[in-house]
Amino acid sequence: MTNGNGTPPEAAPPPQLNVLAQYTKDLSFENPNAPSSLAPQQQPPAINIQINVSGNNIAENEFEVTLSVEGKAEGGGKLMFSFELAYAGVFRIVNVPKENLHPMVMIE
C-alpha cells in the first residue's frame, strides 16, 4: 500500500505515557481522643471515606494527577480518627488524540 505518491505510508508514532515523578503532597492523621478511642467499643464506628482524582496540565504534554483520600471514624459521638492524603504524580503523555487525554489522565 502507498500514500498516493508511490511511497509507503508512515506509521503513526505509538502513544506514550511516562511517569516522571510520584510524591505525597499532603498527609495528615489525627487521633484526638486517644487513648480512650483505642479501647473496645460497644458499637462499631461509623466510617466515612471519600476519594477524588484531579488533573492539571502543568506543561506541554505533562500532567499532574492528584489522588485525594479523606476518611474519618466516629463512635459514641466522638471522633476516633481522621486522615487526609493527597498523593500525586507527574506524567508525560504524547501521541494521544486530544479526545482521549481526559480519560487517560483521570482513569489510567
N, C-alpha and C positions, 0 to 999 in steps of 0.2 A: 504494500500500500504506500502511496506517496501523498505529499501535501499539495499536489497540483503543479509543482514546478520540477517534478522528477526526483525530488529528494525525500527520504523517509521523514514522517512527522517526528518532531521532537517530543520525547516523553515529558510529561509534566513532572516537576520535582515532587517528591513524596512529602506529605505533611510531616511536620516535626513538632514535638513537644519536649522541651528540655527543662529540667528542674535546675534553677540557678541557685536557689537558697531556700532553706526552711528554718523557721525560728519561732520562739514564743514571744509574742508581742506583749502579752499581759497575763499574769497569773495571780489569783487571789483565793485564799481559803480562810474561812472564819469558823471558829468553833466557840462561840461566845458563852455558852453555858456549861462548858466542860469544868469539872469532871462529872457533874450530875447528868449531863446529856449522854454520857457513856454507860450509865447504869441500865440494867434491863428495864424495859418499858412495858406498861400494861397493854398498850395498843401499838400496832406497827405505825411508824411515822408516815406522814403524807409527804411524798416525794414529787417534786416538780422539776423537770429538765427541759430546757429549750436549746435548740440547735439552729444556727443560722450560718449561711455562707454569703460572703460578699466578694465582689471582684472589682478591681480598679486598674485601669490602663495607666502604667507609670512611664512607659517609653514605647517607642515604635516596636511592636511585636513582643512587648514584655508586660506581664500582668501580675499584680499582687492579688492573691486569693487568701481570704481570711476565714477560718472556721472558728465561730464563736460558740462556746458551750457554757451555759449557766445552769446552776442547779441549786436546790435547797431542800432540806428535810425539816419538817416541823412535827413536833409531838407534844401533846399535853399543853397546847397553846404557846409553846416556846420554840424558838429557832434552835434546831440541833446543830446544823452546819449549813454553810452556803459556800459556793465556789463560782469562780468565773475564769475561763480560759479563752484566750484569743491566740490561736496558732495560725501562722501564715507561711506562705511560700511565694517565691517569685518564679514565674515560668516564662520561657520564651516559646512563642507559638508562631510558626512560619508555614507558609504554603497551605493554609486552611482557608476555605471560602468564607467570606465575611458573614454569611448567614449561619455558619456553623461555629463561629467564635464563641458566642454567648453560651450555647450548650456545652462546649468544650471547657470553657473557663469555670462554669458553675457546676458541672457534673463530673467531668473526667478528673 
